[in-house]
Amino acid sequence: MMGLLMKLKLTKGKNSITEFFATSKVVVWSLYILVSLIFTVFIYPELVGQKHSYQLGDVVEHDIKAPKDFFIEDIDATEANKKHAMESVLNVYDFDETILTTILKHVDRAFNLLLSLISEMDKEPEPKNEKKSDSKKDEVLPANIDIPLTTHEKIWQLKDQFEALIGISVSNGAFQLLEKEKFSSEISRLIKELLIKILENGVVANKEMVLRELDKGIIIQDVQTKTERTVYKLKQYYGLDQAKNLVGIIGEPLLTNVNYNIKNLIIDFVQRLIVPNITLNRSETKEKEKEASDEVKPVLYKVKSGEMLLREGERVTETQLRILKDLDALSNRDHFSISSIGTMMLIFLFFLTIHIIHERSLLHLSTSLNKSVLFICFVMIIFFFIAKLYSTFPETFAIDISSSFPKPSIPYTIPLASGAMIVCLFMGLEIAVLFALLLALVTSIVFANNFKLFIYVFFSSLMAAYWMQNCSERRVFIKAGAKLGLFNMVLATTLDIYNANFSYMMFLWDCFFGFLGGMVSGVITAGLAPLIELLFDYTTDIKLLEFANLDKPLLRKLMLEAPGTYNHSVIVGTMAEAAASEIGANPLLAKVCGYYHDIGKIKKPLYFIENQQDGKNKHDKLAPSMSALIIIAHVKDGIEMARTHKLGQAIMDTIQQHHGTSLISYFYEKAKMLKGEDAVASEDFRYPGPRPQTREAGIVMLADVVEAASRTLDNPTPARIQGLVQTLVNKIFSDGQLNECELTLKDLHSIAKSFNTLLNGIHHHRIEYSSEPSSSTNGKSNKNENIDKQQPKQARDLSKNPTKEGDGHLKRLGLS
């Protein structure tokens, strides 16, 4: 006995603690203070950690002196020295001697090919084309006999090979001329000699660019030996066009006694074979510039202790700002200053303002306000840390980002919009908008009051939350991320133009990072959503879609053990879904709640009339009070089963609320008849409640009652169905069961109209075809005519067999 009492006390104490954390406002305000303190601790070094918070051009309020000796770098002087060192570096040009050697080899091979052919053909007799006698002119030569080719034919067969070897195309006329000269070695010698005279001097691709370096010279680097030499006489080198024009002039002494046509051929060949052999080596030049820049030492000057750094009343310059920054870096700052307290109070006021304005909205999101506040604070802290990490990106990862991509573009990759997407997914768009505002504000503070980033994060988060509304599929995350990426590209470009900081490379980087940030936000949201569902016991539309599968084990068990209840629940779910769509509630939640609202009947299915198939009612042998207890127990049993199968709080709440505090009238009236009206308390025959708290729970209550009662209608015509729906809805409304679920009279009208449409479809009449043979005009019968449309007799006669126990729908309401 003592053990039982101790166990009861422990259980009561545990429930009291749980209720305290779930409902106490102390927890809410403690959360706000804690989050404000966390934000302040991490924002403080960038926000108020500096002793001298002056900006460029500010007026100094009081004198500032150096507390001790320290060195400071003169950045301007250092940069000027580096720039001068880089400008003094000579451009490096590669001189490639192998180009000339390669061209000369190609010329030799091409001419030697034809010379060897001509030599071989000269040793062999030329095939004769004798005229055949008239008696043999019609003879056909055997197919396997090859007719020898002439020298001319063989030479022209090698024309393509000649062009490939020499490296240029040769016209037919030029080739005929070479053939006529029998590809003289003298021609190839003259071509090579001219090429040597031109290329050994040196040919550059762009002589104008070389001449710009006339004052300081260039470095010529031999490609083969890697030796370098400085050249100042740059006019000696030919430009490519200049070299081609000089071929005729340089070749004039060599080609004096050469035939005019051959002379033109040689000049043409040489002009087309010339290529630059001196080219700019940009990578080597950049490397030398970098080496020269790295060798420049920082220009430092010493600040003496007591030296006046800023005087009161003067304007702050860039040099003075750098001095103050170095001074603050050397100082041991007091991290808990008056300014940091002010920062914490400011952040707390943001939370307080939002809470006061939207407390009612938060209350309607969940049965626990504290849980909603805890969720918002949890998400806020996570994404605040992400923003803080990005603000220290170069220092955190110890990298130099200046050489790879622009630093201002990095914040566009921050996936802060994912926070608004998560809040919208679980709490709706209205709360997500406020979350986006607060997150954008805190982020801008982290990034040193960056207004541009505030606009970017706020608008990006707003659109991300908007595109996450009504998320019922996993692919919505990726689609929303892609849309957000495109929006980020436009937003980033707009902000760059607004700040007059627009360039082609900046545009490319900002667009890339903006789109990447959008896609990453979608991926992060998709990854965090299931974890948050599990951690905070939230139910999203995606989870509801899983529960809506009629093959779920719990629904299959309901179908097998309580088939009548299963059929009733499926219809209730369909009715609830249609009604919710009509009034703008969540149709998926309403449908799933309709499917599971009566799962508690699985434990005692035969005590509910829809599952009694043999016509025997187990309640006939029970006292009305016991019957009422069994009927009421299905709500508690349903909650336990829902908790066991982890159906989520929303479905559990609907199971608990779908009967509200309504009266089980059938057994109440039966008890009054047996014991007298004064001996029976109506409270003993009412469900424990609570009444429906959400519109979806109210819709399920209405659908449950209306569907059950509609089964008892004899001859369910549209008029009778409409009258029944109107009567039942009015009865539930008058009983006050809908007072706490925000269903308006307009909503009730739309719900009733939706119920009428569905019930008319379910209980529509069919044409009863006679079993007697029909007579046609010619007196013959047609026995098979429309036999598939005949209604089974048993189904047609169901309406003629009312239940034995009085009014049908009142009895069904009492047992549901």
Disulfide bonds with the S-S distance in Angstrom:
none
